[in-house]
Each structure stands twice: as C-alpha cells, then as structure tokens.
Amino acid sequence: MNYKRLSLLACSLIAAGASFAQKSQKLNIDHITVFLSGAEIESDTRIEVPQGTSEILLTNVAGNLNAQSISVGADNNVVIQSATPKNDYLSEQNLSPKAKQLADSLDYLKIRLGEINNKKATVDEQISVIRSNRNTGGANSGLNVTELQKMLDLIALRMNNLLNESNTLQRNIDKTNERIALLDKQYNEELQKGFQPGGQLLVKIYSPVATTTALHVTYITPNAGWTPVYDLKAAKINDPLQLVYKANIVQQSGISWDKVKLTLSTGNPNEGLTAPDMQPWFLSFYVPKPVMYKNMMAAAPLSSSMRAKSDEVADGSLGAYVSVNNSGVNTRFDIALTYTILSDGKEYSVAIQDFQVPATYRYYTAPKLDPDVFLQARITNWEEMNLIPGNANIFYEGTYVGQQYLDPATVKDTLNLSLGRDKKVIVHRTEDKNYRSQKMIGSNVRRSFQYTIEIRNTRKDNIDLLVSDQFPVSNDKDIEVIDTEAPGASIGENGIINWELQLKPAETKTLKLQYAIKYPKDKRIMGL
C-alpha cells in the first residue's frame, strides 16, 4: 500500500475549531520496536473522511510521546496537514492499574461500612426503645408476679441479643475503618509514583473527495526499554552449555501492548546522532585545594528487589520464531510470537534465542584470595551470539548456583563462567614459618617468605585444575623482589603464578612458592 507520509514536528494546538468535539477513532497497535531506552510504536486504522478539511481524534496513543518522531501516512490521495499530540487528563485514565484496583477496593469497603453503620444504628435504636419503655408493667399495671417475670425474661433475652449484635457490628466497623486507612495510605503512595496516562493524537486531514483511507501512525515513546538477561545451564560436566538469551521489557507508556509483535533493538534513539568534535587539549599546573573533612559514613543504597517476570514464550526452540538482523548499525531481533506487555512498570521476560554452546570445563582456585575451588565453563566463539552486557543466571545440574555479570567488551578470546564452588576439591595454603626470616644486609633489609599449597581431589573422576597465586611486583627501584621460585608454574610479567594440574581421584599434590624482598632499612613497605 502506498502512503503519502508526512514527518511532523510538535504542533501547537489547532486553533478555533479544535475546541469542538471531533470524531474519535481507536488505533490498533500492530508492531513495536523496543530499544534499550525507548520504543517505536506502529499503529494503524481505517477511517471515513468527508470532502475537504476534517479532524480525527486518534486514541490508544502513548502519553508524553516524542512529538518530533510522529509520522502519519494515508492513502487514496488523502493529505495529512498536521498532527498534534495531546495527553488525556481524564481522572480515571490518570490512575495506574494498581491505583484503580485500590480505588475500587476503597469504594467497596466504604459502601460496606455504610451498610454496617446503618445496621448498627437500627440495633441501637431497638435497644433505646426497650430502655425507654422499661417502666411498662409498673405498680399500677395490674400484672401479677408471674406475668411480670415472663416480661422481664423476654426483655432480658432480647436486650442481651441486641447488645451482642451491637458489639459485633462495632468490631466490624473498627476493622473496616482500619482496613480503609491502610488501603487509603497505599492508594496515596501509588498516586505519587508518577503513572503515565495514555494520550491522544489530533490529526487534521484534507481530502479532495469523500473516501476511506488507511492511516498508519508511528512515534517513539521514551517510557519503555529492555535489558538483556541470560540463563546459562550446564546439565553435567563436559556437556554443552544451554544459553537462553532473554529480554526484560518494561513500559509505562500509558497504554497496554496487547498481543503485539515485537522487535528488540540494541539501539538507543536517545543517545543522539552528532559525532564528537575534537577540541584543543590544554595543560596547566595542578593547584591542590584545601581538604574539607567530613563524615564519610553514608548509608549504602539498598538494591532493588527482583520483580516477578511474565514469560509468555512456549517451551521449545526459539530459532523458528526469532530472526536476527545485523546488517545495520545495531542488532535487531524480530520475534514472530505476540506478547502482551502492560503499562505497569513491571518486568516482562521475553525469550529471544537459545543456543547449545560447546564448552570446556576446568576447576580454578586462587587460595590466597579464597580457599574454595570453582568449577568454570569456558566458551570460545562467543562473538557469534550477539551478546550485550547483562546479568546471567547460572544453573548447574538443575540447581541455581548464582548470578554473574557478562560484559563482552571486557572478554578477550575466552568467556569464563563460574558454575559454583566444589567442596570436594580441598585446598590449603599455609606459610612456612621456619623459612620466614628478616636479615640486615648493609643498609638494606632482606625478608624471605615461603608458602605451601596442598590440593586433594576427593571426587570420583579426574579433574583439570588451574591454581593461581602471585609474587609481589615492585614499582620502585629501591624495592627488589628476588629469589622467586614456583616449581612447575608459569610466571607472568605481572607476577601472576599459574599451575595447570591434572588430579586423579583421591590424589594429593603439593605446590611451593617462595620469594624475598630487599629494601632500605629506613623505609617501610606498604601492602606486604
């Protein structure tokens, strides 16, 4: 279908006739591209237009949209003259779904409270009538003792029932008032969360003849976005890893995305398009400023709790439903399945891709820093998976073991994933106190150190283990690191020591490292 398309800037409110009621039409959302920050919403509808100039008020539009991004197209020689976004300030639509639910609960409880109060008033009136007529049958009534006793018994029974009922109703009133107070507090808190109501789009149209036209509307809302998250699952050691690539989508556009097709883009339209311009780099002398001491014990920010996710992808391979497009500047994931994403600010988990990833496994320990041994899965060729920085949920043998942040920008050729601590491989690192010494050599001090690392494999299978330690590194010519020894290890220029071991079941191996430090006796070493 051919559209005459007009890219529209933010327009001022259409004067004069705009104050009269216009015909309204609901837009149907048919596709949404979600960026890391923001989303492009594509909607359409078919309308009847009269000859000449007319206006149509389009609803089911995001609130506070980016007015510069609005594009409206029409066919059948219909011309779009202008489009003006308008926020819908109807009170009912200004409420979030949670606030509406609380408001409905408050209305119900207040109606119920009125009914209980009315019932209690009726009971209390009956009690008042009995009390006001308690002298009935007095000394001049002519009632005998038997008749008087029967009347008193009847009054006592009726009064007792009424008093009990009045007390019960009062307790119900007190509880209902307490509940109303709590809900009212929650309701007021919900109103402070800045819920974004939906908006409208007032479109001015010209047509040379009366006809029907298909309107196609696109715009960008800033109140949406997605973040990547990964599930990495290892069924058992030496098996391929299963990597599930997911997106947590959040939107508060003011309208629900009901059963729409999604495209996820790694782009961000809010970053701007202007390339940086290099400016002269001027040097100047550093002038220290006076130090102002203050209390640095500030409270650490609390981490936000995880929100419930709503994953609407059926089980099975995602390859048949998702196509990946890397031809442009950004990566796009086009998803054939439809999703419903409510405008509630909650995270909705959408599965994008899954992979069977070949991996090699090894154990790793750095006993100087942590006495435990970690099982690692090592992945190569990870660049082909279009990963972007995000958290990974790690599962091993069907059990969740923790979370790791993946940042492909910091990974070289191999991606190392920790699958947890293995208590069946035991490591002890101890210092040899007998070797430790401090001697004076002329104007210098020589301090010697030696450590023993003992490793035992209590597993029933062979393991590959990387053991890391380190020698200190000097960045001062007066500090010398000498007599370094680590038999069987490779030593890097940065002082990192690595032993690559193979351990059989129940096998124990012992590693040693030693070094000495020489420095002027009138100096003190930091970090030793």
C-alpha positions in Angstrom: 0.0 0.0 0.0 1.4 3.4 -1.0 1.2 6.1 1.7 1.8 9.9 1.4 3.9 10.3 4.5 4.4 13.5 6.4 7.1 13.7 9.2 5.6 16.1 11.8 7.2 18.3 14.3 5.4 19.2 17.5 2.5 21.4 16.6 0.7 24.0 18.6 -2.9 23.2 19.5 -5.1 23.7 16.4 -6.9 26.9 16.9 -10.6 27.9 16.7 -12.5 24.8 15.6 -10.3 22.5 17.7 -12.4 23.2 20.8 -15.4 21.4 19.2 -15.9 17.7 19.6 -14.1 15.7 17.0 -14.8 12.2 15.7 -12.6 9.8 17.6 -11.1 6.5 16.4 -9.0 3.9 18.3 -5.7 3.0 16.8 -4.7 -0.7 16.6 -1.1 -1.4 17.6 0.4 -3.9 15.2 4.2 -3.7 15.8 6.6 -2.3 18.4 10.3 -1.9 18.2 11.8 -1.8 21.7 15.1 0.0 22.1 17.4 -0.2 25.1 15.8 3.1 26.1 12.5 4.0 24.4 10.2 2.2 21.9 8.8 2.9 18.4 5.1 2.1 18.2 3.5 1.4 14.9 -0.3 1.7 14.7 -3.0 1.8 12.0 -6.7 2.2 11.5 -9.2 2.8 8.6 -11.5 5.8 8.7 -14.1 7.6 6.5 -13.2 11.1 5.6 -15.5 13.8 4.1 -14.6 16.0 1.2 -12.4 19.0 2.3 -10.8 19.5 5.7 -11.7 17.5 8.7 -10.3 16.4 12.0 -10.0 13.0 13.7 -9.0 12.3 17.3 -7.0 9.1 17.5 -6.9 7.3 20.8 -4.9 4.4 22.2 -1.8 6.6 21.9 1.1 6.7 24.3 1.2 9.7 26.6 4.1 12.2 26.6 5.4 10.8 23.3 8.3 12.3 21.4 6.5 14.8 19.2 9.4 15.1 16.8 9.1 11.4 16.0 5.4 11.4 14.9 4.8 10.2 11.3 1.3 9.8 9.9 0.6 8.3 6.5 -2.6 8.0 4.5 -3.6 6.5 1.1 -6.3 7.4 -1.5 -4.9 10.9 -2.1 -5.7 11.9 1.5 -3.3 14.6 2.8 -2.2 14.8 6.4 -2.0 18.5 7.2 -0.9 18.3 10.9 -0.9 16.1 13.9 -1.0 17.3 17.5 -0.3 15.0 20.5 -2.5 15.6 23.5 -2.3 14.0 26.9 -5.6 12.6 28.2 -6.3 14.1 31.6 -9.5 12.2 32.4 -9.2 11.3 36.1 -10.0 7.6 35.6 -7.2 7.2 33.0 -4.7 9.0 35.2 -4.7 6.1 37.6 -2.3 3.2 37.3 -3.8 -0.4 37.2 -2.7 -0.8 40.9 -4.3 2.6 41.9 -7.5 1.6 40.1 -7.6 -1.7 42.0 -7.1 0.1 45.3 -9.7 2.8 44.4 -12.2 0.0 43.7 -11.4 -1.7 47.0 -11.8 1.5 48.9 -15.2 2.2 47.2 -16.4 -1.3 48.1 -15.3 -1.0 51.7 -16.9 2.4 52.1 -20.2 1.0 50.8 -19.9 -1.9 53.1 -19.0 0.4 56.1 -22.2 2.4 55.4 -24.3 -0.8 55.4 -22.8 -1.9 58.8 -23.3 1.6 60.3 -27.0 1.5 59.2 -27.5 -1.9 60.7 -25.8 -0.9 64.0 -28.0 2.3 64.1 -31.1 0.1 63.7 -30.0 -2.3 66.5 -29.1 0.7 68.8 -32.5 2.2 68.2 -34.2 -1.1 69.3 -32.1 -1.0 72.4 -33.1 2.6 73.1 -36.8 1.7 72.7 -36.5 -1.1 75.2 -34.7 1.1 77.6 -37.2 3.9 77.3 -40.1 1.6 77.9 -38.6 -0.3 80.8 -41.3 1.0 83.3 -44.1 -0.7 81.3 -45.9 -3.0 83.7 -45.2 -0.9 86.7 -47.0 -0.8 90.1 -50.4 0.3 88.6 -50.4 -2.0 85.6 -52.2 -4.8 87.3 -49.7 -7.5 86.2 -49.2 -10.4 88.5 -45.8 -11.6 89.6 -45.8 -14.5 87.0 -46.7 -12.3 84.1 -44.2 -9.6 85.2 -41.4 -12.2 85.4 -42.1 -13.5 81.9 -42.0 -10.0 80.5 -38.7 -9.3 82.3 -37.2 -12.5 81.0 -38.3 -11.6 77.4 -36.8 -8.1 77.7 -33.5 -9.6 79.2 -33.2 -12.1 76.3 -34.0 -9.6 73.6 -31.7 -6.9 75.2 -28.8 -9.4 75.5 -29.1 -10.4 71.8 -29.3 -6.8 70.7 -26.3 -5.8 72.8 -24.2 -8.7 71.5 -25.2 -7.8 67.9 -24.3 -4.2 68.5 -20.9 -5.1 69.9 -20.2 -7.4 66.9 -21.2 -4.7 64.5 -18.9 -2.2 66.2 -16.0 -4.5 65.9 -16.7 -4.9 62.2 -16.9 -1.1 61.9 -13.5 -0.7 63.7 -11.8 -3.4 61.5 -13.3 -1.9 58.3 -12.1 1.5 59.3 -8.6 0.1 59.9 -8.6 -1.6 56.5 -9.8 1.6 54.8 -7.0 3.6 56.5 -4.3 1.1 55.2 -5.7 1.0 51.7 -6.0 4.8 51.6 -2.3 5.0 52.6 -1.4 2.6 49.8 -3.5 4.5 47.4 -1.9 7.8 48.2 1.6 6.2 47.8 0.6 4.8 44.4 -0.6 8.2 43.3 3.0 9.5 44.0 4.6 7.1 41.6 4.1 9.3 38.5 1.9 6.9 36.5 1.9 7.9 32.8 -1.7 8.1 31.4 -2.3 7.4 27.8 -2.6 10.2 25.2 -4.4 11.2 22.0 -3.4 12.4 18.6 -5.4 15.1 16.9 -5.0 14.8 13.1 -6.1 17.4 10.6 -6.9 15.8 7.2 -7.7 17.1 3.7 -9.3 15.0 1.0 -10.5 16.2 -2.5 -13.4 13.8 -2.3 -15.3 11.8 0.3 -13.5 8.5 0.7 -12.0 6.0 3.1 -8.3 5.9 4.0 -5.9 3.8 5.9 -3.9 5.7 8.5 -0.5 4.5 9.5 1.0 6.2 12.6 4.4 5.7 14.1 6.1 7.6 17.0 8.6 7.0 19.8 7.7 6.8 23.5 10.6 7.3 26.0 8.8 5.4 28.7 9.9 1.9 27.7 13.0 -0.2 27.2 14.6 -3.6 27.7 17.7 -5.1 29.4 19.3 -8.4 28.5 19.5 -11.3 30.8 20.8 -14.8 30.3 20.1 -18.2 31.6 23.2 -20.5 31.4 22.6 -24.1 32.2 25.1 -27.0 32.5 23.4 -30.4 32.9 26.7 -32.0 33.9 30.4 -31.5 33.4 31.7 -31.9 29.8 28.2 -31.4 28.4 27.5 -28.4 26.1 26.0 -25.4 27.8 22.5 -24.2 27.1 22.3 -20.4 26.8 18.9 -18.8 26.8 19.1 -15.1 25.7 16.2 -13.1 27.2 15.0 -9.6 27.4 13.3 -8.0 30.4 10.9 -5.4 28.9 9.4 -2.6 31.0 7.0 0.0 29.7 4.9 2.8 31.2 3.6 4.4 28.0 0.1 4.7 29.4 -1.4 2.1 27.0 -1.3 -1.7 27.1 0.6 -3.5 24.4 -2.0 -6.2 23.8 -0.9 -9.2 21.7 1.6 -7.4 19.5 4.7 -8.5 17.6 7.9 -7.1 18.9 11.3 -6.3 17.6 14.1 -5.8 20.1 16.9 -3.4 19.0 20.3 -2.8 20.7 20.0 0.8 19.5 19.1 3.8 21.7 17.5 6.8 19.9 18.2 9.0 23.0 21.9 8.8 22.5 22.0 11.4 19.8 23.4 11.4 16.3 26.1 14.1 16.4 29.6 12.8 16.2 32.1 14.4 18.7 34.3 17.2 17.7 37.9 17.1 19.0 39.0 20.3 20.8 42.5 21.5 21.8 43.8 19.8 24.9 45.4 22.4 27.2 47.7 21.5 30.1 48.1 23.5 33.3 49.8 23.1 36.7 47.9 21.3 39.4 47.0 23.5 42.3 45.8 21.4 45.3 42.7 22.5 47.1 42.3 22.6 50.9 40.9 19.2 52.2 37.5 19.5 53.8 37.0 16.7 56.2 33.5 15.3 56.7 31.7 12.2 57.9 32.0 9.7 55.1 29.8 7.0 56.7 26.9 7.4 54.4 24.3 4.7 54.1 24.8 2.4 51.1 21.8 2.4 48.7 19.6 -0.6 49.0 19.5 -2.9 46.0 16.1 -3.1 44.4 14.3 -6.4 44.7 13.6 -8.6 41.7 10.3 -8.2 40.2 8.0 -11.0 39.1 8.5 -11.8 35.4 5.8 -12.9 33.0 7.4 -15.1 30.3 4.9 -15.9 27.5 7.2 -18.0 25.3 6.1 -21.6 24.9 8.7 -24.3 25.5 10.8 -25.4 22.6 13.4 -24.0 20.2 13.2 -20.2 19.6 15.0 -20.4 16.3 11.8 -20.8 14.3 10.3 -17.6 15.8 13.2 -15.2 16.0 15.3 -13.7 13.2 18.5 -11.7 13.8 19.4 -8.8 11.6 23.0 -7.5 11.9 23.0 -5.6 8.6 22.6 -2.2 10.2 24.5 -0.3 12.9 22.5 -2.1 15.7 21.4 -5.7 16.1 17.6 -6.4 15.7 15.7 -9.4 17.0 12.4 -9.8 15.1 10.1 -12.1 17.1 7.2 -13.8 15.3 5.3 -14.5 18.5 2.9 -12.0 20.0 3.2 -10.6 23.6 1.1 -8.6 26.0 3.1 -6.0 28.0 1.0 -4.0 30.4 1.8 -0.4 31.2 2.6 -1.1 34.8 6.3 -0.6 35.1 6.9 -4.4 35.8 9.4 -6.5 34.0 8.1 -9.0 31.4 10.6 -11.6 30.4 10.7 -12.4 26.6 12.9 -15.2 25.3 14.9 -14.2 22.3 17.3 -17.0 21.4 18.7 -20.2 22.7 22.0 -21.9 21.9 23.8 -25.2 22.5 27.2 -23.8 23.3 30.3 -26.1 23.2 32.3 -25.6 26.4 35.4 -26.9 28.1 35.4 -27.3 31.8 38.1 -26.8 34.4 38.5 -26.2 38.1 40.1 -22.9 39.3 41.4 -21.8 42.7 43.3 -18.8 44.0 43.8 -19.8 47.6 45.5 -16.6 48.6 42.1 -14.9 48.0 39.6 -17.6 48.6 40.1 -21.1 49.9 37.4 -22.7 47.7 37.7 -24.3 44.3 35.4 -23.1 41.5 34.1 -25.1 38.5 34.4 -23.0 35.4 32.9 -23.4 31.9 35.0 -21.8 29.2 33.3 -20.7 25.9 35.1 -19.6 22.7 33.5 -18.1 19.6 31.0 -16.3 21.8 31.1 -13.3 19.4 28.6 -15.0 17.2 25.9 -14.9 19.8 25.3 -11.1 19.7 25.7 -10.7 23.4 25.5 -7.3 25.1 26.3 -6.6 28.8 23.8 -8.1 31.2 23.3 -10.4 34.2 23.5 -14.2 33.7 21.6 -16.7 35.9 23.8 -19.8 36.3 22.3 -23.2 36.7 24.4 -26.4 37.2 22.9 -29.9 37.4 19.4 -28.4 37.5 20.2 -26.1 40.5 20.5 -22.3 40.5 24.0 -21.5 41.7 24.2 -17.7 41.4 24.4 -14.8 39.1 27.3 -13.4 37.0 27.6 -10.2 35.1 28.6 -10.7 31.4 30.4 -7.9 29.7 31.6 -8.9 26.3 33.7 -5.7 26.0 36.0 -7.0 28.7 36.4 -10.5 27.3 39.2 -11.4 25.1 39.1 -14.8 23.3 37.5 -17.0 26.0 34.5 -16.3 28.2 34.8 -17.9 31.7 31.7 -18.7 33.6 31.7 -19.9 37.2 29.4 -22.8 37.9 29.9 -22.6 41.6 32.1 -23.9 44.4 33.1 -27.5 44.6 33.8 -28.5 48.2 35.0 -32.0 47.0 38.3 -30.5 45.9 40.1 -29.3 49.0 42.9 -26.7 49.1 45.0 -25.5 51.9 47.6 -22.6 51.6 49.9 -22.2 54.6 53.0 -20.1 55.3 56.2 -21.9 56.3 57.1 -20.0 59.5 60.5 -21.8 59.7 61.5 -20.3 56.3 60.3 -16.8 57.1 63.2 -14.5 58.1 64.4 -10.9 58.2 68.1 -10.1 57.9 70.1 -6.9 57.8 72.5 -6.7 54.8 74.4 -3.4 55.0 71.9 -0.6 54.6 69.2 -2.9 53.4 66.6 -5.3 54.9 66.1 -8.8 53.3 62.8 -10.5 54.2 62.1 -14.1 53.0 58.7 -15.8 52.6 57.6 -19.4 51.6 54.2 -20.9 51.1 52.9 -24.4 50.6 49.6 -25.2 48.7 48.2 -28.6 49.3 45.4 -29.9 47.0 43.4 -33.1 47.4 40.8 -34.4 44.9 38.1 -36.3 46.7 35.9 -36.6 43.6 35.5 -39.9 41.8 36.7 -38.6 38.5 39.8 -36.9 37.1 39.8 -33.1 37.1 41.8 -30.3 35.4 42.7 -27.6 37.9 44.3 -24.2 37.4 45.9 -22.9 40.6 46.8 -19.2 40.7 49.0 -17.2 43.1 51.3 -14.3 42.8 54.7 -12.7 43.6 54.8 -9.1 44.6 55.8 -6.6 41.9 57.9 -3.5 42.7 57.3 -0.2 41.1 60.2 1.4 42.9 63.9 0.9 42.1 64.8 0.7 45.8 62.5 -2.3 46.3 63.7 -5.5 44.8 61.8 -8.8 44.6 64.5 -11.6 44.5 64.9 -15.3 44.8 61.5 -16.1 43.3 60.7 -19.8 42.9 57.5 -21.6 42.0 58.5 -25.0 40.6 56.2 -26.3 37.8 54.4 -22.9 37.3 54.3 -20.3 34.6 55.0 -16.8 35.8 53.7 -13.7 34.0 55.3 -10.3 33.9 52.7 -9.0 36.3 53.8 -11.6 38.9 50.9 -13.9 38.5 51.7 -17.6 39.0 49.7 -20.3 37.3 50.0 -24.1 37.8 48.0 -26.3 35.4 47.3 -29.6 37.1 45.6 -32.9 36.4 44.4 -34.7 39.5 43.2 -38.3 39.7 40.6 -39.4 42.2 41.9 -39.3 45.8 45.2 -37.8 44.6 47.0 -35.1 46.6 49.5 -32.6 45.2 51.8 -30.1 46.9 52.9 -26.8 45.4 55.5 -24.4 46.8 56.4 -20.8 46.1 59.0 -18.6 47.7 60.4 -15.1 47.3 62.4 -12.5 49.1 62.2 -8.7 49.3 65.2 -6.3 49.7 64.7 -2.6 50.5 66.4 0.2 52.5 66.2 -0.4 56.3 64.9 3.1 56.9 61.9 2.5 54.8 58.6 0.7 55.3 56.9 -1.4 52.7 53.2 -0.8 52.0 51.0 -3.8 51.0 53.2 -6.5 52.4 
